[in-house]
Amino acid sequence: MIEIEDILKVIEHLNKYLRGYYVLGGSWVLYFYRFKYPNFKYPLKTLDIDFVFSLYVRNKRLKLNLQEILEDLGFFPEIERTMTGYSYSTFKGENIDIEFIIEEPAGYKGKILKLDNLNIDATPLPFVGDLLEDIIYAKVEGVEVPLPSPEKFHIHKWIIAQRRQNIPKKQNDLLQGLEILKIADTNKLNELTQKLKGKRKKLYEKSQREVEMLKHTF
């Protein structure tokens, strides 16, 4: 699909200004892992691609008209009415939709955050900041694509699975987290899981138990 080339163009622009401050999220991460881990293959099951921003992006001194760049590539904002205004956090292409996500500020109850320095909005979500703590890069057609490390992404998948109301989506997160274990460093993963505390620890351990039960259903 030609739009994959367009996604790489978006990444090239962001790398110039925000390297280290954003990462890809969602199922596309598993797709791009193949360029870093050649033996790992995972088919795309959704054409929605998530860009996850650090909260620090709001304070970066830059002026990047990301909306204009996206529109030039054929991605146009899906304007949605929310409790806090109109959201321009999702851009729809012919085959691929782009969604912008950002770390949820403490105590924030709104549905969108405006990023005036990028001329887009982003949807704040809990726990996504964890993905920015250990970024790796996969070179795709000369472009360095930022991805969360397998260890961080595995943990994230099993944490957010327990917050899903949709059962199929929950099971998909659990199974993707299980799949990622194939490329995760066992020692690094053990170290990270031992450091989990509070809500993260409870959610992760609950997913562990549910995955063991799921295994017996296959």
C-alpha positions in Angstrom: 0.0 0.0 0.0 1.3 3.4 -1.0 0.1 4.8 2.4 2.8 2.9 4.2 5.3 5.1 2.3 3.3 8.1 3.4 3.5 7.0 7.1 7.3 6.8 6.7 7.2 10.4 5.4 5.3 11.5 8.5 7.9 9.7 10.7 10.7 11.5 8.9 9.1 14.9 9.7 8.6 14.0 13.3 12.1 12.6 13.7 13.5 16.0 12.7 11.8 17.7 15.7 10.6 15.2 18.2 13.0 12.3 18.2 12.9 10.7 21.6 9.5 12.3 22.4 7.2 10.0 20.5 6.8 6.4 19.6 4.5 4.2 17.5 1.8 2.3 19.3 -0.9 -0.3 18.6 -0.6 -3.3 16.3 1.7 -1.6 13.9 4.5 -1.9 16.4 4.3 -5.7 16.0 4.4 -5.3 12.2 7.5 -3.1 12.3 9.3 -5.4 14.7 10.1 -7.6 11.7 12.6 -5.0 10.5 14.4 -5.2 13.9 13.9 -8.9 14.6 13.9 -10.7 11.2 12.5 -14.0 12.6 9.4 -12.2 14.0 6.4 -12.0 11.7 3.0 -10.7 12.7 0.3 -9.8 10.2 -1.4 -6.5 10.4 -4.9 -6.9 11.8 -5.8 -3.2 11.8 -5.0 -0.3 9.5 -5.2 2.2 12.3 -1.8 3.5 13.3 -1.2 5.3 16.6 1.5 7.9 17.3 2.1 8.3 21.0 3.6 11.6 22.3 5.3 12.5 25.5 3.5 15.1 27.5 6.7 17.2 27.1 5.8 17.7 23.5 3.4 20.4 24.5 6.2 22.6 25.8 8.6 22.1 22.9 9.5 25.3 21.2 8.7 24.5 17.6 6.2 25.2 14.9 5.4 22.2 12.8 2.1 22.3 10.8 1.5 18.6 11.0 -2.1 18.9 9.8 -0.9 20.5 6.6 1.7 17.8 6.1 -0.9 15.1 6.6 -3.4 16.7 4.3 -0.8 17.0 1.6 -0.3 13.2 2.0 -4.0 12.5 1.7 -4.9 12.3 5.4 -7.8 14.5 6.5 -9.0 15.3 10.0 -12.1 13.5 11.3 -13.7 16.3 13.3 -15.4 15.0 16.4 -17.4 16.9 19.0 -16.2 16.1 22.5 -16.9 17.4 26.0 -14.0 19.8 25.8 -14.4 21.0 22.2 -13.7 19.7 18.7 -11.1 17.0 18.3 -8.6 16.8 15.4 -6.8 13.8 16.8 -7.7 11.3 14.1 -6.8 11.7 10.4 -8.3 9.4 7.8 -6.6 8.2 4.7 -7.9 6.0 1.9 -6.9 2.8 3.7 -5.1 3.9 6.9 -6.3 6.1 9.7 -3.8 8.0 11.9 -4.5 8.7 15.6 -2.5 10.9 17.9 -2.3 9.9 21.5 -0.5 11.6 24.4 0.4 10.8 28.0 -2.5 11.6 30.3 -1.7 14.5 32.7 -2.3 13.8 36.4 -5.9 14.6 37.3 -6.8 15.5 33.7 -10.5 14.7 32.8 -10.7 16.1 29.3 -11.1 14.2 26.1 -8.5 16.0 24.0 -5.2 18.0 24.4 -4.5 20.6 21.8 -0.9 20.7 20.6 -0.7 24.1 19.1 3.0 23.8 18.2 2.0 20.8 15.9 -1.4 22.1 14.8 -3.1 18.8 15.9 -4.9 17.4 18.9 -4.1 14.3 20.8 -6.2 11.9 22.9 -4.8 11.5 26.5 -4.7 7.9 27.7 -3.3 6.4 30.9 -0.1 4.2 30.9 1.0 5.1 27.4 3.9 7.1 28.8 5.5 3.7 29.7 6.1 3.1 26.0 8.4 6.1 25.8 10.7 4.9 28.6 12.6 2.5 26.4 12.6 3.4 22.7 14.2 1.3 20.0 14.5 2.1 16.3 13.8 -0.1 13.3 15.3 1.1 9.9 12.6 0.9 7.2 13.5 2.1 3.8 16.1 4.4 5.3 13.8 5.8 7.9 14.3 5.1 11.6 10.9 4.1 13.0 10.6 4.6 16.8 9.1 1.6 18.6 8.7 0.7 22.3 11.0 -2.1 23.3 9.4 -5.6 23.2 9.7 -5.8 27.0 7.9 -2.5 27.6 5.3 -3.2 24.9 4.6 -6.7 26.3 4.0 -5.3 29.8 1.8 -2.4 28.4 -0.3 -4.9 26.4 -1.1 -7.0 29.5 -1.8 -3.9 31.6 -4.2 -2.2 29.2 -5.9 -5.6 28.5 -7.5 -5.4 31.9 -9.0 -2.0 31.2 -10.8 -3.2 28.1 -14.6 -3.4 28.1 -14.6 -5.1 24.7 -13.8 -8.8 25.3 -12.4 -9.6 21.8 -10.1 -6.5 22.1 -9.0 -7.7 25.6 -8.2 -11.1 24.3 -6.3 -9.6 21.4 -4.1 -7.6 23.8 -3.5 -10.7 25.9 -2.5 -12.7 22.8 -0.3 -10.0 21.4 1.5 -9.7 24.7 2.1 -13.4 24.6 3.4 -13.2 21.0 5.8 -10.4 21.9 7.5 -12.7 24.5 9.1 -14.5 21.5 11.5 -11.5 21.0 11.6 -10.1 24.6 14.8 -10.4 26.6 13.9 -12.7 29.5 16.3 -11.1 32.0 15.3 -7.6 31.1 11.6 -8.5 31.3 12.0 -10.1 34.7 13.7 -7.0 36.0 11.0 -4.7 34.7 8.1 -6.8 36.0 9.7 -7.0 39.4 9.7 -3.2 39.5 6.0 -3.0 38.8 4.0 -1.4 41.6 0.4 -0.5 42.6 -2.2 -0.6 39.8 0.3 -1.7 37.1 1.4 -4.7 39.1 -2.2 -5.8 39.9 -3.3 -5.4 36.3 -0.3 -7.2 34.9 -0.6 -10.1 37.3 -4.2 -10.5 36.5 -3.4 -10.8 32.8 -0.7 -13.4 33.6 -3.4 -15.6 35.3 -5.9 -15.1 32.4 -3.3 -16.0 29.8 -2.6 -19.3 31.5 -6.3 -20.0 31.4 -6.5 -19.0 27.7 -3.6 -21.4 26.9 -5.8 -24.3 27.9 -8.5 -23.3 25.5 -6.4 -23.7 22.3 
